[in-house]
Amino acid sequence: MAPGGLVLAAEEFTVREEPYYLPLGDEIELFEAAFEQRIPVLLKGPTGCGKTRFVEYMSWRLGRPVTHISQGGEAPLDDEGPRPFVTVACHEDLTASDLVGRYLLDTDGTRWIDGPLTRAVKTGAICYLDEVVEARKDTTVLIHPLTDYRRLLPIEKLGQVVEAADGFLLVISYNPGYQSALKDLKHSTRQRFISVEFTYPTREQEAEIISHESGVDLAVSVELAKLGEKVRNLKEHGLSEGVSTRLLIYAGRLIERGIEPRRAAQVGVTWALTDDLEVQRSIEEVVTSIFE
Amino acid sequence: MSVAGGLIARNRSRFDGFPEPLLESYEASLRALEPRLTPTQLESWSQGGLDLMAISLRSWESAAEYFKAGPQLAEATPWDTYEQLAREAGDLTEQSAPLAVSFLRSAPDTLSHIGPNHLAQWADFGRRLYKGNWKSSSLAAQFYDAGPELFSTIRVSHAGRLVLFLDELARHSYELAAACLTSAPDVLGRLENTDRMPFLTFGVELAQTSWADSRLYFDRGVPLIQRVHGPVRERYLTLAAQVARDHSRSVFQYFEDAAHALGEVEPDDHGPVIELAEQLAPHSAYAAMDFISNAPEVLEKVRIDELAAWQNHGLGILASSKEGGEAYFRLQSSRGEEVLDTLSARVELSKVGDVLRLYAKALTGTNISIHASAVLTEKGIGWVDEERASTDGTTIYLPEVMELYRGKEENFAAVKVFTTHQAARLEFGSFSFSFDRPATLFEDLRPTIPEAPDANPTTEIERFFDLFPDRTLASDIHKIAEGARIDAAIKRHYAGIRRALTRMQREELGRRPELSELPLRQAFVENLLRVSLDGLDAVRWPAAQRDTVSNGAAVLQQLMAENASIEDTAEATLRLYQLAMSIKNEREEGDEEWDSLPDMDQEQLQLDMSDLGGEGAAMEMGEPQEGDVEYESPQDIDFRGDFKPELVQLLMKLRDDAELGDAGQISPEQLTEEQLQELLEKSAEIDLDTLLEGDLQNTTGMFLSNLLKEAGTPTLDSDAQSDQPLSDLSTGAEEGEEPLAPIVTTYYYDEWDFRAQDYKPRWCAVKEADLEEGEDDFYEDTLKEYAALVAQTRKQFELMKPELFRKIKKLSDGEDIELDPAIEWMIDIRTGVSPSDKVYWRRNKVDRDVAIAFLLDMSASTDEEIARRDQQYDDSDDDPRKYLSWWVTKRRQELAAPPKRIIDLEKEATVLLITALETIGDDYGIYGFSGYGRDNVEFYVLKDFDEQFGETTKKRIDKVTPIRSTRMGPAIRHAIHKLSETEAKVRILVLLSDGRPQDHGYGRDRTEKEYAIHDTKQALNEAKREGITPFALTVDRAGHDYLKTMCEDMGYEVVGDIESLPRRLPALYRSLTE
């Protein structure tokens, strides 16, 4: 983990330590290939299943010195050092200017400040727009020219166009589950990305993840993973989203800190998931069946 | 000459002018009495009679009876009594000779019952009834006449009370009194002696307060009172009498209901129940009686020792609010139900079904419904026991009520164990057996056993069972083995439920039958069952069978290991069956000891296993042997419920076929009826005899059609949700001939009782149906008639249409800097003032997210005309010609435009509203309501929320007519329900009515408004609580007052005529939606 108190400009942030990531399929190879070809990536999947962690991991992986074995022998291909990584969590009121930049008032007039996207484009960072459908439609104006062969970011207010630096890659994520049909991603947008689907890990994989991330022993994490699996069965029947791996890890951490498993599952899963009393009660019953 | 002779001679002349027989009886009397009485006494006796004769014109009749009575008195009668009789006779004769006649006529017999000492009392009783008129005289006479019969059953003290009762009745009706008197000996005779006094005491109270019920009481009271446990009857009657004293209404009804109720309660519990009721009586006698009347219902939910807690809670309410308490004990209050639920230890499926459904769904990952077992047995597809849990593969069936334990939590834990076991069958694949799939733990023996060459099994499991000559035994063993496997899997996977399951297993073990009384093979199976319940310690076996039993136990233990599959269960079944067949089913005659199994460690078990595996190659399926006792299946285990894999697999297959059929595909191997029939006949899971009655052919036919029906209509998930509306009328479209009946859906709502300050639970039934369609003329005509208004309204609403984006200024963060604040900022900086950082602007999207429900009052009262102001004739001028001309004008107006009724105004307003809403694009629903009584609130849909406006809606408006009453509360509640289902942010409920809620039973009587108004107001409050803005639009000027009460702090508006609507509407709408 990075030392605390460090203040960095958005484009200076890099993932320095290897984040824990358990590959569920061929997503790593896919991403690497996409990166090499600078093809934008869309990550689809339910909340808390590891999308963000994956991008972080890939950013680290792609940023470490890679030695490429070429025909002529070993030659360092990429020695730029750690790769900058910019994350933007999108929300309903996120407008294009929030991404590109805006004028600030200064004592002597106005001063332009670059937004996160502009910075990523300039430095050649991996820019991750989390939950992109939440953002306003005017952001697509920016995404489109950046994601095709042009790789350009128009800055309207400055009357400029920024060409993306070589390492720049746009990664967006999207959770098809809970957004209403209104907020579906438009085809003109989604067909600019290759799409990697994320699902919940299998019980064994999830147990391993929980155990690693929370520190509880495998026996407990297997039970937690089992709980996750059972609760996910309720999706669309009382629950709009299944329980995320993240929540299960939290529950695991509480258990690790000495909280009684049933209680940990209650606060970490049951109450965290829903306010519907009946569904809560049902999950509660599953919890009390699994944990002693 | 004898004394008698002397007296006769002396007095003969006094009989002149009287009928001859009088003298004769005088003579007979004296001669008969002469031996008993002294001369003086005889003379005195004679004188008494002569005196009677002299009293009045007809008094000689009583004298005649007097003379007859004397000799009839018992020999030992003391002289005092004669004298007394004479005195009473004289006294009575003076009042009424016929009365005295009756008295004297029955005196000898009566005296023989009551004894001489009570003569005076008896005479007094009669006198009390006599009021000097003819009717009372005949009643009193009847009383004397009845003497002998009456006193042969009751005591004098009882008679006193009876007379009080009769006297009271006689004040109202002599006929009634006479009738009661006639039946009294019989009625009282049927009662036990100790019950008579209280019975009569209550009668007196009844006569005083509601005398008309007395006849009923006398006719029906005795069997009723006998329903009450003997020792407490008196207390019961005292209690009932208190109702009579406190209230005069429906006294007998209360008495009857409560007595009936007590009849359903255990006699030993009558004491406590009545004692609790007695505590209530000082507060409200009604509450006390209702408490008794409802005791059986309450006792279904709580035990007798918990009853006090429930009563106590109600007592608290009663003390603070009489109405509230009475509603509580009438079981018409939500609070009462809640308390009952809290106290009740039993768990009702209807209450926990939804939770269990989601629980089972979570466990299995499939859409499971939860139903009561009775639902399954009603289907007639093979399950017969209404009390047992089971599953048919898509639904888990559970007993309706769980009350095994004394605590609610324990009972719920039990239900959960039941559910988990059924769910685990689905989760761990009990029904997915495949004959050819290898087992995971056992060596496969299945392929080694020859199958019948001509067999054509329908299902995999049927094919498996076909291997066994004794299908019942195989089925039993399979059931035990699978139970063992499932229980073990549950314990392994669900640590949290382990304890409850183990407890139930131990309890089952405690209930098992005595082993040594069973024939050996059955004892073996029974031992297997014990092992399956984790009860190795409960296994008992004769030493000779030791190996067999321990081998069997080993096989089961293997099945309890991890990874055991349903195929392992099958393999285990094969082995266990073989073991069972190696034992003769006969009783153990020798005095061999039945031992328990020594502790077996895992190693030993493994060892035995391999022994078994060795036999595998030469698997022999034994045949039943000679000399065997007929095999009987072991007693079932409750928490495992019924297990019918053959049926379930068959059903699943049929369902698959049905689905394929729906998809236009034909299953490659469609089942034939013969196949099914064969399966049913041989399967051990179906007991055709108990399933249905009638001949076998018929039965199987019926059964088959049930099965096919079941498979053809797969249970939908929504069926299980109890809050889903129950459809009570289906479309009668099967024949395709009849017109479609409207689909009526019934919803239940609480009603607010302001007196009790509590809801009456599920009090009103709202029946929702689409309104009939008429012509669209009305709609079009209205549009034409009010063309100008329509245009105006449309324009107004178009103006309201929101701009999609609105620029919001003065923000601290935004899209761009706004010029004005930026200049100010600069100025502030220059002048050294701290500047405001709110210099940005941003475009915000304005979503219009409104749903509005219109509720039209379709009650009969909307049939009234709306009085127009100018139609009032100004009376100040007396000129008749003026009046005539006014009248003519009025007539002409009326002919040109018939007077407008409230409903017309409502309809026109609706048309205008539709126009407006279609312009603005908000989501809206239009509903009408009427009905009669709480069980029939009609709710008509003109346009539902998700429905598009179109021809249907126009045609439905035409059919809006005044129908019946106005029960506003439930209609509003249903509209709230409709609104809460929409996802709009702003939700509005507009009530268009004449402002007068009124219905049968909506208040104490039809004229009482308070109850209705309070309920309506409460319903409107509920709307507010749900985040819905209620608004009442009334078209009735007189309604003003009611609405004011109903809408204290809510919006309401009176619309006098439609012309004012368009002016008001947009403003109104804007204020509501913004």
Boltz contact constraints between the chains, C-beta under 6 A:
constraints:
  - contact:
      token1: [A, 95]
      token2: [B, 815]
      max_distance: 6.0
  - contact:
      token1: [A, 97]
      token2: [B, 815]
      max_distance: 6.0
  - contact:
      token1: [A, 103]
      token2: [B, 817]
      max_distance: 6.0
  - contact:
      token1: [A, 105]
      token2: [B, 825]
      max_distance: 6.0
  - contact:
      token1: [A, 105]
      token2: [B, 839]
      max_distance: 6.0
  - contact:
      token1: [A, 107]
      token2: [B, 829]
      max_distance: 6.0
  - contact:
      token1: [A, 230]
      token2: [B, 362]
      max_distance: 6.0
  - contact:
      token1: [A, 230]
      token2: [B, 363]
      max_distance: 6.0
  - contact:
      token1: [A, 231]
      token2: [B, 362]
      max_distance: 6.0
  - contact:
      token1: [A, 233]
      token2: [B, 361]
      max_distance: 6.0
  - contact:
      token1: [A, 233]
      token2: [B, 362]
      max_distance: 6.0
  - contact:
      token1: [A, 233]
      token2: [B, 365]
      max_distance: 6.0
  - contact:
      token1: [A, 234]
      token2: [B, 358]
      max_distance: 6.0
  - contact:
      token1: [A, 234]
      token2: [B, 362]
      max_distance: 6.0
  - contact:
      token1: [A, 237]
      token2: [B, 361]
      max_distance: 6.0
  - contact:
      token1: [A, 238]
      token2: [B, 358]
      max_distance: 6.0
  - contact:
      token1: [A, 278]
      token2: [B, 354]
      max_distance: 6.0
  - contact:
      token1: [A, 281]
      token2: [B, 355]
      max_distance: 6.0
  - contact:
      token1: [A, 282]
      token2: [B, 355]
      max_distance: 6.0
  - contact:
      token1: [A, 282]
      token2: [B, 358]
      max_distance: 6.0
  - contact:
      token1: [A, 282]
      token2: [B, 359]
      max_distance: 6.0
  - contact:
      token1: [A, 285]
      token2: [B, 359]
      max_distance: 6.0
  - contact:
      token1: [A, 286]
      token2: [B, 362]
      max_distance: 6.0
  - contact:
      token1: [A, 288]
      token2: [B, 496]
      max_distance: 6.0
  - contact:
      token1: [A, 289]
      token2: [B, 494]
      max_distance: 6.0
  - contact:
      token1: [A, 289]
      token2: [B, 496]
      max_distance: 6.0
  - contact:
      token1: [A, 289]
      token2: [B, 497]
      max_distance: 6.0
  - contact:
      token1: [A, 290]
      token2: [B, 494]
      max_distance: 6.0
  - contact:
      token1: [A, 290]
      token2: [B, 496]
      max_distance: 6.0
  - contact:
      token1: [A, 291]
      token2: [B, 496]
      max_distance: 6.0
  - contact:
      token1: [A, 292]
      token2: [B, 495]
      max_distance: 6.0
  - contact:
      token1: [A, 292]
      token2: [B, 496]
      max_distance: 6.0
